[in-house]
Amino acid sequence: MTGGFDQLEERVERARRLAPHMGGFSEMWSVMASCIGWPIPPVDPQRPSHVAGTPPILVVSNSQDDSTPLAWGESLRRRISGSRLLVFDGDGHTAYRRSSCATSAMEAYLIGGVLPPAGDGLRRLREPLARSIGNGSIKAKRFAC
């Protein structure tokens, strides 16, 4: 974060407005705040990357994860050639053992390298979520539980 404490404060206020039940808090605030005023420039700053030449990779996201939003999972899937996005339609930070569908898909991938079929399951997402993120380019690469 390059804007210092003022930018962090703006983000906390925005989070309070968008997610009032969270009280403006996220674990990320402490991570971002720890670097404010750090006198040494980063040696290897974050930058967009693209991963290619790997076996197919399964990316898993939850539709209502306040720590790692679904948009991050979608972005990661786009950056990894040949990857597939599995979306668990629920809150919290993990999907494993919270949904038999998600757990089965993850175990099939981890044990046998089998990705869930592309496009299947999108219709099972809650309607408001499907309206906000469902488009032709996403359907081809995602599987939802």
Secondary structure by P-SEA (a helix, b strand, c coil): ccccaaaaaaaaaaaaaaccccccccaaaaaaaaaccccccccccccccccccccbbbbbbbcccccccaaaaaaaaaaccbbbbbbccccccccccccaaaaaaaaaaaacccccccccccccccaaaaaacccaaaaaccccc
